[in-house]
Amino acid sequence: VTSPLLRIESIDFKNGPSPGIVLDHVALRRVPTADRLEHQFVFSFKIDVGCSESRRVFLGEGVRVDACRENLTDERAHEVGVASVSKAELLQTSDFVTIHLRLSERTRALIGTDELRLMKPDAYLINTSRGEIVVEEALLDAVRTEAIAGAALDVFGQEPLPTDHPFRFDPRILATPHIGYVTRETYAIFYSDAVDDIRAWLDDAPTRILE
């Protein structure tokens, strides 16, 4: 399992008791249902699962985790239990490549034809960050030609995903409608903050002011 440009703080790599928890995480987030709805052209889907079940993905003992990030030091990598490697090495040796980074001019089209050709034919690409980080046409070609085994996508270059988009029809692509952030706790924060903002405005004491 490898994670390019990994947001290290979001995953506990050192204390995971079992790889099965990854599958439990998928089931708890209702990913198969969301994927089915996406393939049936339904983009709106509510997940009612608490953050306590889904805030971390635990990776089991004995699973190697590599990471690639420009400012990832060897010390930080050791601290969180991963190995710092080059992007090429990560792509060439990974069973799963998962992307966690912000979209910028530097990261746009970070994964294209050349990068996908480095991956193993039994490897999977996972993107839950931003669709434009991966070149969609290159990914489709890689899946269709079996250069890689498949992909799991929660983000797309155009959202909602167009009804005729090929991602909806390829069984080797798991597509979910940008639901990675949806948890009971997150929504509770969203709505309680909105109520607090309205009350503060009515009291002529606005809060969280954007400059």
Secondary structure, DSSP 8 states (H G I E B T S, - for coil): -EEET--GGG---SS---THHHHHHHHHTTHHHHHHHHHTT---------HHHHS-----TT---EEE-TT--HHHHHHHT-EE--HHHHHHH-SEEEE-----TTTTT-B-HHHHHHS-TT-EEEE-S-GGGB-HHHHHHHHHTTSSSEEEES--SSSS--TT-GGGT-TTEEE--S-TT--HHHHHHHHHHHHHHHHHHHTT---S---
